C-alpha cells in the first residue's frame, strides 16, 4: 500500500511501491502469465476538471512487470 500524499502524487506513489518490490523482471513476467496483477488506485478529485500525469518511465515499469493500472476516479459531487 502506498503512503497518502497531500497534494496527491500518483506517479511518485507508484514509483515508491515498485521500488519496494522485487526488481526480478523474469519472475514478474512468470507471475503475470499465471495471474492478473494490477495496481489499483482510487483518485478523489477536489473539482470536476483535474488532471494527473504519469511519466513514461513509470508506465514502462508497470508494463515490464505485466501489471495493469486500474483507476477508480471520483469527482466532486455537484448539487442537483
C-alpha positions as CSV (number, residue, x, y, z in Angstrom):
1,X,0.0,0.0,0.0
2,X,1.3,3.4,-0.9
3,X,1.6,6.3,1.6
4,X,-1.1,9.0,1.3
5,X,0.2,12.3,-0.1
6,X,-1.2,15.8,0.1
7,X,-1.3,17.1,-2.5
8,X,-1.5,13.7,-4.3
9,X,1.3,12.5,-6.5
10,X,0.2,9.2,-8.1
11,X,3.4,8.9,-10.2
12,X,5.6,9.1,-7.1
13,X,3.3,6.7,-5.1
14,X,3.5,4.1,-7.9
15,X,7.3,4.6,-8.1
16,X,7.7,4.1,-4.4
17,X,5.6,1.0,-4.5
18,X,7.6,-0.6,-7.3
19,X,10.9,0.4,-5.6
20,X,9.8,-1.6,-2.6
21,X,9.2,-4.8,-4.6
22,X,11.5,-7.2,-6.5
23,X,13.4,-6.0,-9.5
24,X,13.5,-9.5,-10.9
25,X,11.7,-9.0,-14.3
26,X,11.8,-12.7,-15.4
27,X,9.9,-13.5,-12.1
28,X,7.4,-10.7,-12.7
29,X,6.8,-12.0,-16.3
30,X,6.2,-15.5,-15.0
31,X,3.9,-14.2,-12.3
32,X,1.9,-12.1,-14.9
33,X,1.5,-15.1,-17.2
34,X,-0.1,-17.0,-14.4
35,X,-2.0,-14.3,-12.6
36,X,-3.6,-10.9,-13.3
37,X,-1.5,-8.4,-11.4
38,X,-2.8,-4.9,-11.1
39,X,-2.0,-1.6,-9.3
40,X,-5.4,-0.3,-8.1
41,X,-5.7,3.5,-7.4
42,X,-8.6,5.4,-6.1
43,X,-8.5,9.0,-7.2
44,X,-10.6,11.6,-5.3
45,X,-10.7,14.8,-7.2
46,X,-11.4,18.2,-5.5
47,X,-13.0,19.6,-8.6
48,X,-14.6,18.3,-11.8
49,X,-11.7,19.2,-14.1
50,X,-8.4,18.0,-12.6
51,X,-5.7,16.0,-14.2
52,X,-2.7,13.9,-13.3
53,X,0.4,12.8,-15.1
54,X,2.3,9.5,-15.1
55,X,5.8,9.6,-16.5
56,X,6.6,7.2,-19.4
57,X,9.3,5.6,-17.2
58,X,6.6,4.7,-14.6
59,X,4.3,3.3,-17.2
60,X,7.2,1.3,-18.7
61,X,8.0,-0.2,-15.3
62,X,4.3,-1.3,-14.9
63,X,4.4,-2.8,-18.4
64,X,7.7,-4.5,-17.9
65,X,6.1,-6.4,-15.0
66,X,2.9,-7.2,-16.9
67,X,0.8,-5.1,-14.4
68,X,-2.5,-3.4,-15.2
69,X,-3.2,0.1,-14.0
70,X,-6.7,0.1,-12.5
71,X,-8.1,3.6,-11.8
72,X,-11.3,4.5,-10.0
73,X,-11.9,8.2,-10.3
74,X,-14.3,10.1,-8.1
75,X,-15.2,13.7,-8.9
76,X,-16.7,16.4,-6.7
77,X,-20.4,15.8,-6.2
78,X,-22.4,18.6,-7.9
79,X,-25.6,19.8,-6.3
80,X,-28.7,18.6,-8.2
